[in-house]
Amino acid sequence: MTAIPRAIPSCSESGHRFDAGRRWAASLELAFATRQGATRMVTARHQGPLRVQRPFHPEGHAGTCHVYLLHPPGGLVSGDALAISARVEAGAQALLTTPAANKLYAADSHGVAWRQHTRLSVASGGALEWLPQETIAFDGTTGEQATEIDLAAGARCLGWEVLALGRPASRLPYVTGRIEQRFRLIRDGAPLWLERQPLDPGHSRFLGRWGQGGASVQATLWAVGLADEAGAIDALREALPGSPRWAVTVRHGVLLLRYLGQARNEAWDLCQQAWETLRPGLLGKPAQVPRIWLT
């Protein structure tokens, strides 16, 4: 008698799915507004393991409001779906960061992807600094990252994304998997920066000199709302160490600084120095390093 192969069930008796329909959602919605001359966090709604610590005001009562985004699992696995939304109202100033690196773990045996969607919006006269710590992509990870930035005319915004592919120091390079990144920046209804970047180590672009060039670390920093864009570029070129691994330009009112290399610490230090250089011209005050970075 021939045995009939038993199909793998799509979900267990407890309801846990094992197919592409698996989805563990978490969301966080934040809003900042001025109250009695100070920026206050007026909305903080969360679902699942995404939340914030209490807001800090290390720059004084009327200074920028610092908030740390917490994701207790520490990384994304197959089926995770994170949605982060932050809105800054007119006159408010907020700085958002994270207490540690974000990790993108290898996909499960079914190749189920993870997803992360970030939406930032700033009203006229508002200012937002989006400064998460770096993201580390493990070999075999599969997922999609999307960042949408919606700015009103007169809004100011500076942010970055630092991504390390694999763990070369542990001899675990990024050789399988696929990450798709999307950036979309709109100001006053007009698209200024639209970008789609697939990171697939099996594609010729990944190793080609015309593409990734085999680099394991990349970073992008953006700034919108600078009063003197040409002066900002000059200041960056003077302040940052000379290297062929980074370049800066301005297009349609968006300053973009790019890094492509092999050193995560170098990319982070470059972005931090660039932020410290640009902040006085963007917000009219020196950089105040979040204390979580020093712990």
N, C-alpha and C positions, 0 to 999 in steps of 0.2 A: 504494500500500500504506500503510495507516494504522499509524503507529508506536504501539506499546504502551507507555504510561507505565511507567517503571521505579520500583518501590517503593524507598523509602529503607530500607536495612537497619537492623535493630535493633542490630547490633554490627559492628565492623570485623573484619578478618582477625586483628588482634592481640587481639581479645576486648573492646575498649572499646565500651561501650554508648552509644547515642545516644537511647534512649527513656526513659520514666519509670522503668525498672528500673535506671537508672544509680545506683550507690551506692559512694562512697569512704568507708569507715568508719575512725574513729579513736576510741580510748577511753583513759581514764585512771582508775585506781582508787587512791585514797589512804586511808590510815588513820593515826590518831595516838593514842598512848597514853603514859602516864607510865612512865618507866624511871629508877630511882634519883633520884626527885624532880624530873625534868625531862620536858617533853613531847618525844617523839621521833616522827619519821615512821617507822612500823613496816611500812608497806606502800606500795609505789609500782610498780604494774604499768601498763604502757602498750602500746598497739597503734597503729601508724601515727604520724603527726606530732603527737603530744600527749605532753608529758613535763614534768618539773619540774627546776629547778635544785636544788642542794643546799639543805637547810633552813638558815635563819638564826635566831639568838637575840639580836637587838639589845637585848632587854629584860633580858638576864641569863640565867644558866644555868637558872633555874627559871621564867623568863618565858614569854610566848607564843611559839610556834614560827611563824616567818614563812616562807611558801613561795610561789614565783612559778610560775604555770602558763604554759607555753610552747606556742604553736602556730605553728611556723615559717612556714607559708604566710601568716599574718597576717590571714586572713579566710576566709569560707565562700563556695563557689561551688556551682553546681547539682550535686546528687548527694552533696555532703558530708553525713556523718552523724557528729556528735561526741557522745560520751557521757562525762560527767565525774561521778565518784562520789567523795565525801569522807565519811569516818566519823571522829568524834571520840569516844574512849572516856571513861569516868568519870575526872574529875580533870584531863584534858588540855585544853590551850588552843591553838587554831591560828588563824592569820590567813592567808587565801588571797587573792592578788591577781594581776594580770597586768602584764607590762612595757609594754604599749602598748594602744591602742584595738583593738577587734575590728571587722572590716569585713564587711558583708554585701553581696556583689557582685550585680550584675544577673543575672537568670536567663538561661540560654542560649536559643537559638532554639526549643527544644522546651518551654520553660517548666518544666524539671525543678526541683523544690524542693530546698532544703537542710533539714537538721534538726539541732537542738542540744538535748540533754537533760542537765540537771544534777540530781543527787540528792545532798542533804546530810542527814546524820543525826548526832545528838548524843545521847550517853548522859547520864543524870542526873549532875550535877556537872561536866559538860564544857562547853566554850564554843567557839563557832566564829564568826569574823568573815569574811564573804564579801564582798570589796571589789574586784571586777574594775573595770578602767578602762572607759571608755564604749564603747558599740557604735554604729557609724555604718552606717546603712542606705542603700545607694546606690539611686537611682531604678531601678525595675524588679526589685528583689530579691523573691524568693518563697521563703518558708520558715516553719518552725515552731520556736518556742522553748518549752521546758517546764522549769519549775523546781519540784522537789519537796523539801520540807523536813520531815523526820521527827524530832521532838524527844521525848525522854523527859521525864517530870515532873522538874523541877529542872534541866533543861538551859537553857543560855543561847545566844542566837544573834542576831547583827546582820548585816544585809546590804543590798545595794542593786542596782538595775539602772538605768543611765543610758542612754537611747536617743536618738540624733539621727537624724532622718529627712531624707534628702537632704543636699545640700551647698549650702545657699543662698548662701554666700560665693562660690562658683564659679558661681552662677546655674544650679545643677543641682538643683532642688527634687525632692521625692519626689512624683511625680504618677502613677506606674504601679507595679504590683506588689501584693503582699499578704503581711503578716506576721501570724501568729497566735501570741499569747503566752498561756501558761497558768502560773498559780501555784497551788501546793497546799501548805498548811502544816498539819501535824498534830502535836498534842502529846498524848502519853499515849494515843494511839489515837483521839482526838477531832479532827475537822476544825475548824480555827479560821479559816482564810482560804482560800477557793477563788475563783479568778478566771480568767476567759477574756476576752481582749481581741483582737479582730480589728482590724488596722490596714490599711484598704483605702481609698486616696485616692479611689476611685470611688464610695464609699458616702456618703450624706448625713451620717452620723455624723461623718465625718472633718472636715468643714468646719462642721458645726452647732455652735451655742453650747452645746447640750445634750450634746455629745460632745467630740471632739478640739479643736474650735474653730479649726482651721487651725494649731495649734501644731506646730512642727517638732522640738521637744525635750520629752521627758518623763522623769521619774525617780520611782522608788519606793524608799523606804528602810523597812525593817522592823526591829523589835527585840522580842525575847521574853525574859522573865526579869528585867525591871526590878523592883526592890524597891518603888519609889515611882513609879508611872506618872503620877499627877497632877503630882508634882513635876518629872518629866522633861519633860512638856509645857510647864510654866511655864518651865523652864530653856531649852528650845528657843525659845520665843517671846521670851525676853529676849535670848538670844545671837544669834539669826539676824536678818538685816535684814528689816524689815517689807516685805511685798510681797503683792499679790493673786495672785501666781503660785505660791504654795505654801501648803499647809495641813497640819495634823497632827491625828490623833485616835487613840484607843485603842478597840479592840473585841475582846472576849473574850481579853484579855491580850496582844494584838498591837498594838504601837505602829506606826502607818503614817504616814509623811510623804510627801506627793505634791508634785511640781513639774510645771507645764505652762507652757511658754513658748517662746522662740525662741533662747535662748543656751545653748550647750553648756557653756561655761565657768561660767556662772552656776549651772547645775544641778549641775555637779561640785563647785564651791566650797560650795554649799549642803549637799550630802550630806557632804562632808568636815567642815564645821563642825558638822553635826549629830552625826556620829560622834564627833568630839572632845568634844562636850558630853555625849553619852550614855555614853561608855565608862567614866568613873569610877563612875557609878551602876550600870553593868552588870557590870563586872569588878573594880571597886575599885582601878583604877590609871589614870593618864593615858594619852592616846593616844600611840602611837609611830608616826610616819609611816613607812611603808615607804620605804627609800632609793631604790627603783626609781622612785618617783614624782618624785624630785628630779633624775633624770638626763635 
